[in-house]
């Protein structure tokens, strides 16, 4: 399976959705010293730990 590349809009949507989950008490998927949900989400994204997928419609 190849690593999927996300454009900036997809990345923003993924980080925002994950930050919202973390702010509502979802377990953090990596070890981090961050306390801000958006920074936690960014670290998880960089570590490749997020289980999000993006469905793209083909024309």
Jmol script that loads the backbone (N, CA, C; Angstrom):
load data "model"
ATOM      1  N   UNK A   1       0.841  -1.174   0.000  1.00  0.00           N
ATOM      2  CA  UNK A   1       0.000   0.000   0.000  1.00  0.00           C
ATOM      3  C   UNK A   1       0.889   1.240   0.000  1.00  0.00           C
ATOM      4  N   UNK A   2       0.644   2.147  -0.927  1.00  0.00           N
ATOM      5  CA  UNK A   2       1.454   3.366  -0.993  1.00  0.00           C
ATOM      6  C   UNK A   2       0.870   4.438  -0.080  1.00  0.00           C
ATOM      7  N   UNK A   3       1.731   5.323   0.364  1.00  0.00           N
ATOM      8  CA  UNK A   3       1.307   6.400   1.242  1.00  0.00           C
ATOM      9  C   UNK A   3       0.532   7.417   0.421  1.00  0.00           C
ATOM     10  N   UNK A   4      -0.649   7.805   0.909  1.00  0.00           N
ATOM     11  CA  UNK A   4      -1.479   8.755   0.187  1.00  0.00           C
ATOM     12  C   UNK A   4      -1.025  10.182   0.475  1.00  0.00           C
ATOM     13  N   UNK A   5      -0.965  11.004  -0.559  1.00  0.00           N
ATOM     14  CA  UNK A   5      -0.606  12.405  -0.411  1.00  0.00           C
ATOM     15  C   UNK A   5      -1.900  13.224  -0.326  1.00  0.00           C
ATOM     16  N   UNK A   6      -1.937  14.151   0.603  1.00  0.00           N
ATOM     17  CA  UNK A   6      -3.111  14.989   0.777  1.00  0.00           C
ATOM     18  C   UNK A   6      -2.793  16.421   0.356  1.00  0.00           C
ATOM     19  N   UNK A   7      -3.770  17.097  -0.265  1.00  0.00           N
ATOM     20  CA  UNK A   7      -3.552  18.501  -0.570  1.00  0.00           C
ATOM     21  C   UNK A   7      -3.818  19.320   0.698  1.00  0.00           C
ATOM     22  N   UNK A   8      -3.574  20.609   0.643  1.00  0.00           N
ATOM     23  CA  UNK A   8      -3.643  21.422   1.864  1.00  0.00           C
ATOM     24  C   UNK A   8      -5.043  21.488   2.451  1.00  0.00           C
ATOM     25  N   UNK A   9      -6.077  21.384   1.620  1.00  0.00           N
ATOM     26  CA  UNK A   9      -7.447  21.429   2.119  1.00  0.00           C
ATOM     27  C   UNK A   9      -7.813  20.132   2.835  1.00  0.00           C
ATOM     28  N   UNK A  10      -7.379  19.025   2.278  1.00  0.00           N
ATOM     29  CA  UNK A  10      -7.615  17.733   2.918  1.00  0.00           C
ATOM     30  C   UNK A  10      -6.864  17.650   4.244  1.00  0.00           C
ATOM     31  N   UNK A  11      -5.622  18.127   4.253  1.00  0.00           N
ATOM     32  CA  UNK A  11      -4.830  18.109   5.480  1.00  0.00           C
ATOM     33  C   UNK A  11      -5.493  18.967   6.560  1.00  0.00           C
ATOM     34  N   UNK A  12      -5.965  20.148   6.186  1.00  0.00           N
ATOM     35  CA  UNK A  12      -6.631  21.028   7.147  1.00  0.00           C
ATOM     36  C   UNK A  12      -7.887  20.371   7.710  1.00  0.00           C
ATOM     37  N   UNK A  13      -8.639  19.690   6.873  1.00  0.00           N
ATOM     38  CA  UNK A  13      -9.866  19.019   7.316  1.00  0.00           C
ATOM     39  C   UNK A  13      -9.542  17.869   8.262  1.00  0.00           C
ATOM     40  N   UNK A  14      -8.510  17.104   7.941  1.00  0.00           N
ATOM     41  CA  UNK A  14      -8.098  15.979   8.785  1.00  0.00           C
ATOM     42  C   UNK A  14      -7.620  16.482  10.140  1.00  0.00           C
ATOM     43  N   UNK A  15      -6.754  17.502  10.136  1.00  0.00           N
ATOM     44  CA  UNK A  15      -6.234  18.041  11.401  1.00  0.00           C
ATOM     45  C   UNK A  15      -7.351  18.642  12.239  1.00  0.00           C
ATOM     46  N   UNK A  16      -8.273  19.357  11.608  1.00  0.00           N
ATOM     47  CA  UNK A  16      -9.384  19.952  12.342  1.00  0.00           C
ATOM     48  C   UNK A  16     -10.293  18.907  12.968  1.00  0.00           C
ATOM     49  N   UNK A  17     -10.593  17.866  12.202  1.00  0.00           N
ATOM     50  CA  UNK A  17     -11.448  16.799  12.716  1.00  0.00           C
ATOM     51  C   UNK A  17     -10.779  16.078  13.878  1.00  0.00           C
ATOM     52  N   UNK A  18      -9.502  15.807  13.751  1.00  0.00           N
ATOM     53  CA  UNK A  18      -8.776  15.100  14.816  1.00  0.00           C
ATOM     54  C   UNK A  18      -8.630  15.981  16.058  1.00  0.00           C
ATOM     55  N   UNK A  19      -8.370  17.279  15.867  1.00  0.00           N
ATOM     56  CA  UNK A  19      -8.259  18.195  17.002  1.00  0.00           C
ATOM     57  C   UNK A  19      -9.578  18.255  17.765  1.00  0.00           C
ATOM     58  N   UNK A  20     -10.695  18.244  17.048  1.00  0.00           N
ATOM     59  CA  UNK A  20     -12.005  18.242  17.701  1.00  0.00           C
ATOM     60  C   UNK A  20     -12.193  16.969  18.516  1.00  0.00           C
ATOM     61  N   UNK A  21     -11.795  15.839  17.965  1.00  0.00           N
ATOM     62  CA  UNK A  21     -11.890  14.579  18.697  1.00  0.00           C
ATOM     63  C   UNK A  21     -11.066  14.623  19.973  1.00  0.00           C
ATOM     64  N   UNK A  22      -9.843  15.108  19.873  1.00  0.00           N
ATOM     65  CA  UNK A  22      -8.956  15.183  21.036  1.00  0.00           C
ATOM     66  C   UNK A  22      -9.533  16.138  22.079  1.00  0.00           C
ATOM     67  N   UNK A  23     -10.095  17.262  21.637  1.00  0.00           N
ATOM     68  CA  UNK A  23     -10.656  18.225  22.584  1.00  0.00           C
ATOM     69  C   UNK A  23     -11.860  17.653  23.334  1.00  0.00           C
ATOM     70  N   UNK A  24     -12.551  16.703  22.731  1.00  0.00           N
ATOM     71  CA  UNK A  24     -13.679  16.048  23.392  1.00  0.00           C
ATOM     72  C   UNK A  24     -13.278  14.804  24.169  1.00  0.00           C
ATOM     73  N   UNK A  25     -11.970  14.565  24.308  1.00  0.00           N
ATOM     74  CA  UNK A  25     -11.515  13.494  25.175  1.00  0.00           C
ATOM     75  C   UNK A  25     -11.095  12.203  24.510  1.00  0.00           C
ATOM     76  N   UNK A  26     -10.951  12.195  23.202  1.00  0.00           N
ATOM     77  CA  UNK A  26     -10.490  10.980  22.524  1.00  0.00           C
ATOM     78  C   UNK A  26      -9.054  10.674  22.953  1.00  0.00           C
ATOM     79  N   UNK A  27      -8.689   9.404  23.022  1.00  0.00           N
ATOM     80  CA  UNK A  27      -7.313   9.070  23.412  1.00  0.00           C
ATOM     81  C   UNK A  27      -6.309   9.545  22.372  1.00  0.00           C
ATOM     82  N   UNK A  28      -5.182  10.021  22.851  1.00  0.00           N
ATOM     83  CA  UNK A  28      -4.103  10.476  21.977  1.00  0.00           C
ATOM     84  C   UNK A  28      -3.338   9.241  21.508  1.00  0.00           C
ATOM     85  N   UNK A  29      -3.025   9.201  20.223  1.00  0.00           N
ATOM     86  CA  UNK A  29      -2.452   7.997  19.614  1.00  0.00           C
ATOM     87  C   UNK A  29      -0.934   7.908  19.696  1.00  0.00           C
ATOM     88  N   UNK A  30      -0.276   8.984  20.141  1.00  0.00           N
ATOM     89  CA  UNK A  30       1.185   8.988  20.257  1.00  0.00           C
ATOM     90  C   UNK A  30       1.581   9.596  21.587  1.00  0.00           C
ATOM     91  N   UNK A  31       2.829   9.393  21.953  1.00  0.00           N
ATOM     92  CA  UNK A  31       3.373  10.047  23.145  1.00  0.00           C
ATOM     93  C   UNK A  31       3.763  11.467  22.761  1.00  0.00           C
ATOM     94  N   UNK A  32       3.243  12.452  23.495  1.00  0.00           N
ATOM     95  CA  UNK A  32       3.554  13.844  23.195  1.00  0.00           C
ATOM     96  C   UNK A  32       3.479  14.684  24.458  1.00  0.00           C
ATOM     97  N   UNK A  33       4.199  15.799  24.443  1.00  0.00           N
ATOM     98  CA  UNK A  33       4.159  16.748  25.548  1.00  0.00           C
ATOM     99  C   UNK A  33       3.171  17.878  25.274  1.00  0.00           C
ATOM    100  N   UNK A  34       2.592  17.898  24.091  1.00  0.00           N
ATOM    101  CA  UNK A  34       1.664  18.961  23.708  1.00  0.00           C
ATOM    102  C   UNK A  34       0.359  18.850  24.487  1.00  0.00           C
ATOM    103  N   UNK A  35      -0.260  20.010  24.740  1.00  0.00           N
ATOM    104  CA  UNK A  35      -1.556  20.025  25.415  1.00  0.00           C
ATOM    105  C   UNK A  35      -2.653  20.608  24.536  1.00  0.00           C
ATOM    106  N   UNK A  36      -2.282  21.402  23.525  1.00  0.00           N
ATOM    107  CA  UNK A  36      -3.264  21.979  22.603  1.00  0.00           C
ATOM    108  C   UNK A  36      -3.712  20.912  21.612  1.00  0.00           C
ATOM    109  N   UNK A  37      -5.023  20.710  21.456  1.00  0.00           N
ATOM    110  CA  UNK A  37      -5.518  19.661  20.556  1.00  0.00           C
ATOM    111  C   UNK A  37      -5.005  19.769  19.121  1.00  0.00           C
ATOM    112  N   UNK A  38      -4.888  20.984  18.584  1.00  0.00           N
ATOM    113  CA  UNK A  38      -4.425  21.117  17.201  1.00  0.00           C
ATOM    114  C   UNK A  38      -2.961  20.721  17.070  1.00  0.00           C
ATOM    115  N   UNK A  39      -2.171  20.983  18.101  1.00  0.00           N
ATOM    116  CA  UNK A  39      -0.764  20.588  18.067  1.00  0.00           C
ATOM    117  C   UNK A  39      -0.608  19.079  18.235  1.00  0.00           C
ATOM    118  N   UNK A  40      -1.472  18.488  19.042  1.00  0.00           N
ATOM    119  CA  UNK A  40      -1.481  17.026  19.185  1.00  0.00           C
ATOM    120  C   UNK A  40      -1.842  16.396  17.842  1.00  0.00           C
ATOM    121  N   UNK A  41      -2.879  16.925  17.201  1.00  0.00           N
ATOM    122  CA  UNK A  41      -3.311  16.408  15.905  1.00  0.00           C
ATOM    123  C   UNK A  41      -2.198  16.537  14.869  1.00  0.00           C
ATOM    124  N   UNK A  42      -1.481  17.650  14.878  1.00  0.00           N
ATOM    125  CA  UNK A  42      -0.389  17.854  13.926  1.00  0.00           C
ATOM    126  C   UNK A  42       0.733  16.844  14.152  1.00  0.00           C
ATOM    127  N   UNK A  43       1.060  16.579  15.402  1.00  0.00           N
ATOM    128  CA  UNK A  43       2.099  15.584  15.691  1.00  0.00           C
ATOM    129  C   UNK A  43       1.656  14.191  15.264  1.00  0.00           C
ATOM    130  N   UNK A  44       0.389  13.858  15.500  1.00  0.00           N
ATOM    131  CA  UNK A  44      -0.125  12.558  15.071  1.00  0.00           C
ATOM    132  C   UNK A  44      -0.083  12.449  13.548  1.00  0.00           C
ATOM    133  N   UNK A  45      -0.437  13.517  12.864  1.00  0.00           N
ATOM    134  CA  UNK A  45      -0.403  13.529  11.400  1.00  0.00           C
ATOM    135  C   UNK A  45       1.020  13.297  10.902  1.00  0.00           C
ATOM    136  N   UNK A  46       1.969  14.038  11.479  1.00  0.00           N
ATOM    137  CA  UNK A  46       3.372  13.902  11.067  1.00  0.00           C
ATOM    138  C   UNK A  46       3.914  12.501  11.350  1.00  0.00           C
ATOM    139  N   UNK A  47       3.418  11.865  12.406  1.00  0.00           N
ATOM    140  CA  UNK A  47       3.871  10.521  12.759  1.00  0.00           C
ATOM    141  C   UNK A  47       3.176   9.441  11.923  1.00  0.00           C
ATOM    142  N   UNK A  48       2.163   9.832  11.161  1.00  0.00           N
ATOM    143  CA  UNK A  48       1.432   8.857  10.346  1.00  0.00           C
ATOM    144  C   UNK A  48       0.511   7.977  11.164  1.00  0.00           C
ATOM    145  N   UNK A  49       0.063   8.476  12.314  1.00  0.00           N
ATOM    146  CA  UNK A  49      -0.739   7.665  13.221  1.00  0.00           C
ATOM    147  C   UNK A  49      -2.241   7.851  13.054  1.00  0.00           C
ATOM    148  N   UNK A  50      -2.666   8.718  12.156  1.00  0.00           N
ATOM    149  CA  UNK A  50      -4.096   8.993  12.026  1.00  0.00           C
ATOM    150  C   UNK A  50      -4.773   8.007  11.086  1.00  0.00           C
ATOM    151  N   UNK A  51      -5.885   7.451  11.524  1.00  0.00           N
ATOM    152  CA  UNK A  51      -6.591   6.467  10.701  1.00  0.00           C
ATOM    153  C   UNK A  51      -7.640   7.099   9.775  1.00  0.00           C
ATOM    154  N   UNK A  52      -7.340   8.261   9.204  1.00  0.00           N
ATOM    155  CA  UNK A  52      -8.266   8.924   8.298  1.00  0.00           C
ATOM    156  C   UNK A  52      -7.943   8.544   6.861  1.00  0.00           C
ATOM    157  N   UNK A  53      -8.978   8.481   6.028  1.00  0.00           N
ATOM    158  CA  UNK A  53      -8.800   8.297   4.594  1.00  0.00           C
ATOM    159  C   UNK A  53      -9.612   9.366   3.885  1.00  0.00           C
ATOM    160  N   UNK A  54      -9.221   9.682   2.676  1.00  0.00           N
ATOM    161  CA  UNK A  54      -9.924  10.672   1.879  1.00  0.00           C
ATOM    162  C   UNK A  54     -10.450   9.970   0.631  1.00  0.00           C
ATOM    163  N   UNK A  55     -11.750  10.108   0.436  1.00  0.00           N
ATOM    164  CA  UNK A  55     -12.364   9.546  -0.772  1.00  0.00           C
ATOM    165  C   UNK A  55     -12.432  10.633  -1.825  1.00  0.00           C
ATOM    166  N   UNK A  56     -11.851  10.377  -2.960  1.00  0.00           N
ATOM    167  CA  UNK A  56     -11.890  11.328  -4.071  1.00  0.00           C
ATOM    168  C   UNK A  56     -12.753  10.760  -5.169  1.00  0.00           C
ATOM    169  N   UNK A  57     -13.641  11.599  -5.662  1.00  0.00           N
ATOM    170  CA  UNK A  57     -14.510  11.185  -6.774  1.00  0.00           C
ATOM    171  C   UNK A  57     -13.733  11.332  -8.066  1.00  0.00           C
ATOM    172  N   UNK A  58     -13.779  10.328  -8.903  1.00  0.00           N
ATOM    173  CA  UNK A  58     -13.116  10.423 -10.201  1.00  0.00           C
ATOM    174  C   UNK A  58     -14.140  10.885 -11.237  1.00  0.00           C
ATOM    175  N   UNK A  59     -13.695  11.726 -12.118  1.00  0.00           N
ATOM    176  CA  UNK A  59     -14.618  12.280 -13.130  1.00  0.00           C
ATOM    177  C   UNK A  59     -14.655  11.433 -14.352  1.00  0.00           C
TER     178      UNK A  59
END
end "model"
wireframe off; spacefill off
backbone 0.3
color backbone group
